Amino acid sequence: MDGGVDVMAVGDFEEVAALWREVGMWPHEGEDRQWWEAALSRNPGCALVWREGGAVVGTVMGAWDGVRGWIYHLAVSPLRRGQGIGSKLLAAVEQRLQAAGVRQINLMVYEGELDSLVGFYSRRGYEPAPVRVMRKRLPALANVRQEARCGGEKCTNQA
Ligand SMILES: CC(C)(COP(=O)(O)OP(=O)(O)OC[C@H]1O[C@@H](n2cnc3c(N)ncnc32)[C@H](O)[C@@H]1OP(=O)(O)O)[C@@H](O)C(=O)NCCC(=O)NCCS
């Protein structure tokens, strides 16, 4: 395998969106290109891709909100699964979050995928947390403060 971990760049948008679409992660409510670019700038160096021959075949996005680290959008192209790419992306984003000072990483698994993903994450050191996620949907505002940060700049202190 000639691939490796690389930092996700703004120019990767089309490839990343195509991969997420292929795995059923995208489009997701509220997650458009503007959202994605803002997420990259708030957590510099914490969104990663796996490239093979220059092509994006895997992604993961890490976020540090100042309280917990979060992992989103771990995805590997269906034709490249089972080769360790997902594990390596997960380890790489964990390392970067830890280097930024994160002491606990959370992630969410949709109930429909519990069986396969809880096993995958459990074998990589995660444990089910005794919490139930609740959410409130907010209407989009016309003037969103894109410069608003939640501590993401700490992720620049990466390994
Ligand atoms: C979860 C996911 C990222 C794993 O990526 P991956 O590159 O296949 O990961 P790895 O190769 O490191 O490990 C895959 C695991 O599945 C097993 N596996 C073997 N062949 C496989 C295959 N063809 N497809 C998927 N998994 C396979 C591996 O043995 C390994 O199991 P283990 O936990 O016993 O080691 C990938 O399946 C995926 O993109 N799923 C859809 C998106 C998703 O649900 N993401 C998680 C959001 S919370």
The ligand as an SDF file (V2000), in Angstrom:
LIG
                    3D

 48 50  0  0  0  0  0  0  0  0999 V2000
  -15.4120    1.7570   10.1380 C   0  0  0  0  0  0  0  0  0  0  0  0
  -14.4300    1.9360    8.9860 C   0  0  0  0  0  0  0  0  0  0  0  0
  -13.9300    3.3690    8.9520 C   0  0  0  0  0  0  0  0  0  0  0  0
  -13.2510    0.9990    9.2020 C   0  0  0  0  0  0  0  0  0  0  0  0
  -12.2850    1.2510    8.1680 O   0  0  0  0  0  0  0  0  0  0  0  0
  -11.2270    0.1240    7.7350 P   0  0  0  0  0  0  0  0  0  0  0  0
  -10.1790    0.7590    6.9200 O   0  0  0  0  0  0  0  0  0  0  0  0
  -11.9350   -1.0170    7.1300 O   0  0  0  0  0  0  0  0  0  0  0  0
  -10.6170   -0.2640    9.1400 O   0  0  0  0  0  0  0  0  0  0  0  0
   -9.5020   -1.3490    9.4840 P   0  0  0  0  0  0  0  0  0  0  0  0
   -9.0500   -2.0050    8.2170 O   0  0  0  0  0  0  0  0  0  0  0  0
   -8.4940   -0.6850   10.3190 O   0  0  0  0  0  0  0  0  0  0  0  0
  -10.2720   -2.3810   10.3810 O   0  0  0  0  0  0  0  0  0  0  0  0
  -11.4950   -2.9270    9.9060 C   0  0  0  0  0  0  0  0  0  0  0  0
  -12.0490   -3.9670   10.7680 C   0  0  0  0  0  0  0  0  0  0  0  0
  -12.9850   -4.6820    9.9720 O   0  0  0  0  0  0  0  0  0  0  0  0
  -12.4150   -5.9550    9.5820 C   0  0  0  0  0  0  0  0  0  0  0  0
  -12.5160   -6.1270    8.1520 N   0  0  0  0  0  0  0  0  0  0  0  0
  -11.8820   -7.0240    7.4420 C   0  0  0  0  0  0  0  0  0  0  0  0
  -12.2050   -6.9300    6.1750 N   0  0  0  0  0  0  0  0  0  0  0  0
  -13.0610   -5.9370    6.0480 C   0  0  0  0  0  0  0  0  0  0  0  0
  -13.7290   -5.3700    4.9530 C   0  0  0  0  0  0  0  0  0  0  0  0
  -13.5810   -5.8330    3.7010 N   0  0  0  0  0  0  0  0  0  0  0  0
  -14.5210   -4.3360    5.1640 N   0  0  0  0  0  0  0  0  0  0  0  0
  -14.6600   -3.8500    6.4090 C   0  0  0  0  0  0  0  0  0  0  0  0
  -14.0540   -4.3540    7.4880 N   0  0  0  0  0  0  0  0  0  0  0  0
  -13.2550   -5.4080    7.3160 C   0  0  0  0  0  0  0  0  0  0  0  0
  -10.9970   -5.8900   10.0130 C   0  0  0  0  0  0  0  0  0  0  0  0
  -10.5750   -7.1950   10.3600 O   0  0  0  0  0  0  0  0  0  0  0  0
  -11.0620   -4.9870   11.2030 C   0  0  0  0  0  0  0  0  0  0  0  0
  -11.6050   -5.6790   12.2930 O   0  0  0  0  0  0  0  0  0  0  0  0
  -10.9050   -5.6970   13.7330 P   0  0  0  0  0  0  0  0  0  0  0  0
  -11.6170   -4.6730   14.5420 O   0  0  0  0  0  0  0  0  0  0  0  0
  -11.1620   -7.0590   14.2330 O   0  0  0  0  0  0  0  0  0  0  0  0
   -9.4700   -5.3830   13.5240 O   0  0  0  0  0  0  0  0  0  0  0  0
  -15.0800    1.5900    7.6240 C   0  0  0  0  0  0  0  0  0  0  0  0
  -15.6810    0.3190    7.7320 O   0  0  0  0  0  0  0  0  0  0  0  0
  -16.1170    2.5820    7.1460 C   0  0  0  0  0  0  0  0  0  0  0  0
  -15.8030    3.5500    6.4600 O   0  0  0  0  0  0  0  0  0  0  0  0
  -17.3950    2.3560    7.4970 N   0  0  0  0  0  0  0  0  0  0  0  0
  -18.4850    3.2650    7.0420 C   0  0  0  0  0  0  0  0  0  0  0  0
  -18.4570    4.5900    7.7300 C   0  0  0  0  0  0  0  0  0  0  0  0
  -18.6650    4.4840    9.2410 C   0  0  0  0  0  0  0  0  0  0  0  0
  -19.5550    3.8080    9.6930 O   0  0  0  0  0  0  0  0  0  0  0  0
  -17.7810    5.1740    9.9840 N   0  0  0  0  0  0  0  0  0  0  0  0
  -17.8540    5.2430   11.4380 C   0  0  0  0  0  0  0  0  0  0  0  0
  -18.6600    6.4230   11.8780 C   0  0  0  0  0  0  0  0  0  0  0  0
  -18.8170    6.4350   13.6660 S   0  0  0  0  0  0  0  0  0  0  0  0
  1  2  1  0
  2  3  1  0
  2  4  1  0
  2 36  1  0
  4  5  1  0
  5  6  1  0
  6  7  2  0
  6  8  1  0
  6  9  1  0
  9 10  1  0
 10 11  2  0
 10 12  1  0
 10 13  1  0
 13 14  1  0
 14 15  1  0
 15 16  1  0
 15 30  1  0
 16 17  1  0
 17 18  1  0
 17 28  1  0
 18 19  1  0
 18 27  1  0
 19 20  2  0
 20 21  1  0
 21 22  1  0
 21 27  2  0
 22 23  1  0
 22 24  2  0
 24 25  1  0
 25 26  2  0
 26 27  1  0
 28 29  1  0
 28 30  1  0
 30 31  1  0
 31 32  1  0
 32 33  2  0
 32 34  1  0
 32 35  1  0
 36 37  1  0
 36 38  1  0
 38 39  2  0
 38 40  1  0
 40 41  1  0
 41 42  1  0
 42 43  1  0
 43 44  2  0
 43 45  1  0
 45 46  1  0
 46 47  1  0
 47 48  1  0
M  END
$$$$
